[in-house]
Amino acid sequence: LNMPLLLGLSFLIAIYFAIHAVRTGQDRYWLFIMFSFPFLGSAVYFFAIFLPSFRSGYSGQMLESKLRKALDPKRELREAEQNFEQSETVANRLAFAKALLDNNRVSEALSHYQAVLALDLYKTSPDILLAYAYALYLADDAASAKQQLDYLRAENPDYQSNEGHLLYAKILTKLDDRAGAMREFNALVEYYPTLEAHISYIEILLQWNETQKAKQLLDLTELHIKRQPPRVKRLNAEWIKQAKQLRKQLLNNAK
């Protein structure tokens, strides 16, 4: 690279960090440093200001968490297991059970949830019952999962959980209760406008050959995606990708 090109690149980098400095209210001397010392000034600002502020933000924490999992995917499981072995508290057992679920060791997770629910103090705990029902769902025992959610509702009539409602709709689908599943999904997409609920329902409608209803819901979902701010789109990247795949599937079905 020749010198003019290097200086131009340095200037562009400095401009980027200068905008960050102004927007975040940093001291104005940072502008002098970045433009007076090509590359070096921007590098100092990056490590002193930009990187710490990025890591402390939600997007930075999410990225750091993803990188940590990519580099050491079993870390959380090891830590949860070590904590449980050191102290077999209910909290540590539940954390270990969740880590086991996240690592597809469902049968082991089920035994830990069962051990907690066997205790009188926790046998009607809605959060634990919901986690247990989810584990049963992953174990492909939809009937038992529904039984647990029905028990949860009976023992905790005022308990509200959007995730639990979505799980219940998915369970009814697995049990071939089409009318019940449609009723629950229709209620979900009205008050719980997450992409997960919409995408899950569209996939199920396509399985049932309810093509027109699936298309209508996908149209609304894509409109909702367009209106989302960039930060929300980044957080929903996987669901947005699935929405695009469903659109392609609908187009292929129409041919």
NORMO-V193836 format. One record per residue. N is the residue number from 0. PSI is psi in radians with two decimals (* if undefined). OMEGA is omega in whole degrees, -180 to 180 (NA if undefined). Layout:
n=(N:N)
psi=(PSI:PSI)
omega=(OMEGA:OMEGA)
This chain:
n=(0:1:2:3:4:5:6:7:8:9:10:11:12:13:14:15:16:17:18:19:20:21:22:23:24:25:26:27:28:29:30:31:32:33:34:35:36:37:38:39:40:41:42:43:44:45:46:47:48:49:50:51:52:53:54:55:56:57:58:59:60:61:62:63:64:65:66:67:68:69:70:71:72:73:74:75:76:77:78:79:80:81:82:83:84:85:86:87:88:89:90:91:92:93:94:95:96:97:98:99:100:101:102:103:104:105:106:107:108:109:110:111:112:113:114:115:116:117:118:119:120:121:122:123:124:125:126:127:128:129:130:131:132:133:134:135:136:137:138:139:140:141:142:143:144:145:146:147:148:149:150:151:152:153:154:155:156:157:158:159:160:161:162:163:164:165:166:167:168:169:170:171:172:173:174:175:176:177:178:179:180:181:182:183:184:185:186:187:188:189:190:191:192:193:194:195:196:197:198:199:200:201:202:203:204:205:206:207:208:209:210:211:212:213:214:215:216:217:218:219:220:221:222:223:224:225:226:227:228:229:230:231:232:233:234:235:236:237:238:239:240:241:242:243:244:245:246:247:248:249:250:251:252:253:254)
psi=(2.37:2.92:-0.78:-0.67:-0.70:-0.73:-0.67:-0.72:-0.74:-0.70:-0.73:-0.73:-0.74:-0.69:-0.77:-0.86:-0.49:-0.71:-0.74:-0.73:-0.76:-0.77:-0.56:0.08:0.59:2.81:2.49:-0.30:-0.34:-0.59:-0.74:-0.77:-0.80:-0.66:-0.26:-0.45:1.59:2.38:-0.94:-0.79:-0.72:-0.66:-0.73:-0.76:-0.70:-0.85:-0.51:-0.62:-0.96:-0.91:-0.82:-0.68:-0.61:-0.75:-0.52:-0.29:2.92:-0.78:-0.71:-0.71:-0.69:-0.78:-0.77:-0.69:-0.73:-0.72:-0.71:-0.73:-0.62:-0.68:-0.58:1.33:-0.35:0.08:-0.88:-0.64:-0.79:-0.78:-0.72:-0.69:-0.73:-0.75:-0.69:-0.69:-0.59:-0.60:1.89:1.03:2.88:-0.73:-0.76:-0.63:-0.74:-0.69:-0.68:-0.72:-0.75:-0.73:-0.66:-0.74:-0.77:-0.34:0.37:0.47:1.18:-0.78:-0.66:-0.70:-0.71:-0.72:-0.61:-0.73:-0.70:-0.66:-0.68:-0.77:-0.27:-0.28:2.32:-0.62:-0.44:0.02:-0.34:0.21:2.08:-0.68:-0.69:-0.70:-0.68:-0.76:-0.69:-0.74:-0.68:-0.71:-0.72:-0.67:-0.76:-0.50:0.09:0.59:1.23:-0.61:-0.80:-0.62:-0.77:-0.71:-0.72:-0.70:-0.62:-0.69:-0.73:-0.81:-0.68:-0.68:-0.36:1.22:-0.39:0.00:2.31:2.33:2.00:-0.71:-0.67:-0.67:-0.75:-0.74:-0.71:-0.72:-0.72:-0.64:-0.77:-0.61:-0.78:-0.50:0.12:0.47:1.39:-0.76:-0.77:-0.73:-0.75:-0.69:-0.80:-0.74:-0.69:-0.68:-0.70:-0.87:-0.23:-0.75:-0.25:1.35:0.83:2.67:-0.56:-0.81:-0.76:-0.85:-0.73:-0.74:-0.73:-0.77:-0.74:-0.69:-0.67:-0.65:-0.58:0.06:0.48:1.13:-0.77:-0.75:-0.66:-0.73:-0.76:-0.77:-0.66:-0.67:-0.79:-0.67:-0.75:-0.62:-0.72:-0.70:-0.75:-0.56:-0.14:2.48:2.79:-0.70:-0.73:-0.65:-0.69:-0.71:-0.46:0.41:-0.71:-0.71:-0.63:-0.69:-0.74:-0.61:-0.71:-0.68:-0.66:-0.62:-0.75:-0.70:-0.72:-0.71:-0.68:-0.67:-0.50:-0.27:*)
omega=(179:-174:179:179:178:180:178:178:178:-179:180:178:180:178:-179:-178:177:178:177:-178:-180:-177:-177:175:178:178:-175:180:177:178:178:-179:-175:-176:180:-177:-178:-180:-177:-180:178:179:179:179:-179:-176:-176:-173:-171:-176:178:-179:178:-178:-179:179:-177:-180:179:179:178:-180:180:179:179:179:180:180:-180:-178:-178:-173:-177:-175:-178:178:180:-179:179:179:178:179:-180:179:179:-179:-175:176:179:-179:179:179:180:177:179:179:179:178:177:177:-179:-180:175:175:-169:-176:178:179:-180:-178:179:176:179:180:180:-178:176:179:-176:-177:-172:-171:177:-180:-174:-179:-180:177:179:178:179:179:178:178:178:177:178:178:179:176:-174:-179:179:179:178:179:-180:179:176:177:178:-178:-179:-177:-177:-173:-179:-178:179:178:177:179:178:179:178:178:-180:179:179:179:179:177:179:180:179:175:-173:-179:180:-180:179:178:-178:180:178:177:-178:-175:177:-174:-174:-169:175:180:180:-180:-179:-178:179:-179:180:179:-179:178:178:176:-180:-178:174:-170:-177:179:178:180:180:-180:178:176:179:-180:179:176:177:180:-179:-177:-178:175:-176:-178:-180:178:179:-180:-178:-174:-177:180:177:177:179:178:178:178:178:176:177:179:179:180:178:179:-178:-178:NA)
